[in-house]
């Protein structure tokens, strides 16, 4: 994903708050970053707040958060997360949409929490990206665009877009980000700080946990598969996967061969192809769009890999 910190400077995260935002969702997103700074003993993350209403934002419970950044003027972010509640589909602030599109053009990663993904979709910033949203907003997203790739997951990380269903799910999402930024050991320290000891995968409760799905409890394999699921469109290489697991490449491959009967990268390819098969049957996206969304360089490469795996071309699932 394009959300990696530089070792030379603090990673700057902006929160764009819309009046009526859910305080729990916001807290579950911001507090892990504050705790990361505390536990590291230095500023790993610089946090700023922009408010759609101007000088401050008021949560659904009446809590007030003052603005420390200005919409339309402040662009020096690595990641901006939109936090919204209420009826985000009714939000039509052209200035906010314009600012978000400007941030995207400048290479800033964007995310949405709770109703925030609806705001990103309304601004035209989720085309070609997998995403999720709080279940009460799914219908609104389908009204905005039936071609959006909406998954019923706790959170989805797709290259430079991060979306989260809200509630306490941001704790799990931030654990994934902290793992990529500073390693699984430090991410676990932050989760333990909040007594959040049962880290949930991005797919969330709509499906069984990774251990049950793949029949293994090996920590390195579970961690590797979670990283794979967070990098479908922008696949990691074996060295990156091994590094995230704290193992050598040969060690990781040996574990996958012994426990799952396939090499690490063969398993990764099959996982991406299964995602592609789901999109072919459940979305109106073109085969080329699906190929890009699942990390294949071209539709030709995708079609060959798909046929090799499933014995039929991708087009057969469209008939």
Residue, then its C-alpha position, 0 to 999 in steps of 0.5 A: x500500500x502507499x501508506x508507508x512512513x519515512x524513517x526520517x520524519x514523522x508520519x502525518x495523519x489528518x482527521x477530517x471530521x463531519x458534524x455528527x461523527x461517531x465518537x467511538x469510531x473516531x477514538x478507536x482510530x486516533x487513540x492507537x496513534x497517540x499510544x504509539x507515540x507514547x510507547x515509542x517515546x517519540x513522535x511517530x505520528x503527527x495528528x491534525x484535525x480538519x473540520x468540515x464545519x470550520x473551527x470545530x466539529x461536534x460528535x453525535x454525543x456532543x463532544x467538541x473537537x477543535x480544528x488544527x488544520x484548514x480545509x482547502x489550505x493544508x496539504x502536508x499529510x501522508x494520510x487523511x481519514x474522513x470520519x462521518x456519521x448520520x446520513x453521509x449520503x446527504x453531504x454535498x459540500x463541494x469545497x470538501x470534495x474538491x479538497x479531497x480530490x486535491x489531496x489525492x492528486x498530490x499523492x496523499x493516501x485517503x481513508x474513511x471511517x464509519x460513514x466516511x467511505x460514503x464521502x470518498x465515494x461521493x467525491x469520486x475517489x473510490x472507483x477501482x478500489x475495494x472498500x467497506x462501510x458501516x452496514x447501515x450505509x451500504x444501500x446509500x453506496x449502491x445508490x451512488x454507484x452500483x459498480x463500487x466494489x463494496x465488501x462486508x468487512x471490518x476494514x479494507x486496505x487497497x493501495x492508497x485507500x483505507x476504509x473501515x466500518x467504524x465502531x471498534x473496527x478502527x482498532x483492528x485497522x490501526x493494528x494492521x497499519x502499525x504492523x506495516x509501519x513498525x512491525x508486529x511486535x510494536x503493533x501488539x504492544x499498542x493493542x495490549x495497551x488498550x487490552x485489545x488482545x483479540x485482533x480481528x482480520x480485515x474480513x471481520x465476523x462475516x467469515x471465519x477467522x484465518x485459523x479456522x479457514x486455513x486449518x493452521x494456528x502458526x502465527x507467521x502464516x496467519x500474519x502473512x495471510x493477513x498481509x496478503x489480504x491487505x495487499x491484493x491490488x498491490x502484491x508484496x514480494x516474498x522478501x516483504x512478506x518474510x520481513x513482516x513475519x520476522x522470518x527468512x524467505x526460506x523459513x516462510x516458504x518451508x512453513x507454507x509448504x509444510x502447513x498449506x501444501x503450497x509455496x508462499x507466492x503460489x498461495x498468494x496467487x491463488x488468494x488473489x485469483x479467488x478474489x477475482x472470481x468473486x468479483x467476476x460473479x458479484x460485480x459489473x466491473x470489466x475483466x481488465x478492471x478486475x485484473x488491476x484490482x487483484x494485482x495483475x499487470x494486464x488482462x492477458x496475464x490475468x486471463x492466463x493465470x485464471x484459466x490455469x487455476x480454474x480451467x475456464x477463462x474469466x469470460x466464462x463466468x460472465x455468460 
